[in-house]
Amino acid sequence: MRKELRNGKRQKGGVYARVARYSSIIFLLPSCLLAGYLIGRFLDQRLESDPWISMAGLLLGGVAGLVRVVRMFGR
């Protein structure tokens, strides 16, 4: 199997490894957003502070997802 060169270096993994890596990005950002929202929603119900903590959780989940996507593209 021929390895493609990228910037003069051999690229790690084959086609299927790259497909798996990039397809995981599709689920990464929505799952981070959902997790942040659900944690915030749970805390909102416990502390009776609707909707502030759930909005903050959604924001933090989005930031965490974007950071993770940027790190995945950096590899």
C-alpha positions in Angstrom: 0.0 0.0 0.0 1.3 3.4 -0.9 1.7 6.0 1.8 1.0 9.6 0.7 3.6 12.2 1.5 2.6 15.3 3.2 5.1 18.1 3.7 7.9 15.6 3.0 6.8 13.2 5.7 4.8 10.0 5.5 1.3 10.3 6.7 0.2 8.1 9.6 -2.5 5.5 8.9 -4.3 4.5 5.8 -7.4 5.7 4.2 -9.7 4.0 6.7 -7.8 5.6 9.6 -8.3 9.0 8.2 -12.0 8.4 7.5 -12.4 7.2 11.1 -10.6 10.3 12.4 -12.6 12.8 10.4 -15.9 11.1 10.9 -15.5 11.2 14.7 -15.3 15.0 14.3 -18.9 14.9 13.1 -20.1 13.6 16.4 -17.7 15.5 18.6 -19.1 19.0 18.6 -22.8 18.1 19.0 -22.0 15.7 21.8 -20.0 18.3 23.6 -22.8 20.8 23.2 -25.4 18.3 24.4 -23.3 17.3 27.4 -22.7 20.9 28.5 -26.4 21.7 28.1 -27.5 18.6 30.1 -25.1 19.3 32.9 -26.2 22.9 33.0 -29.9 21.9 32.9 -29.4 19.5 35.8 -27.7 22.2 37.9 -30.4 24.7 36.9 -33.1 22.3 38.3 -31.1 21.8 41.5 -30.3 25.4 42.1 -33.5 26.9 40.6 -31.7 29.3 38.3 -33.4 28.7 35.0 -31.9 29.1 32.3 -28.6 30.7 33.2 -26.5 27.7 34.1 -27.8 25.7 31.1 -26.8 28.5 28.8 -23.4 28.7 30.4 -23.0 24.9 30.0 -24.0 25.1 26.4 -21.4 27.8 25.8 -18.7 25.9 27.7 -19.6 22.7 25.8 -19.3 24.5 22.5 -15.9 25.9 23.5 -14.7 22.5 24.6 -15.9 20.9 21.4 -14.1 23.6 19.3 -10.9 23.2 21.2 -11.0 19.4 20.7 -11.7 19.8 16.9 -8.8 22.2 16.6 -6.5 19.8 18.4 -7.6 16.9 16.2 -6.9 18.9 13.0 -3.5 19.9 14.4 -2.3 16.3 14.5 
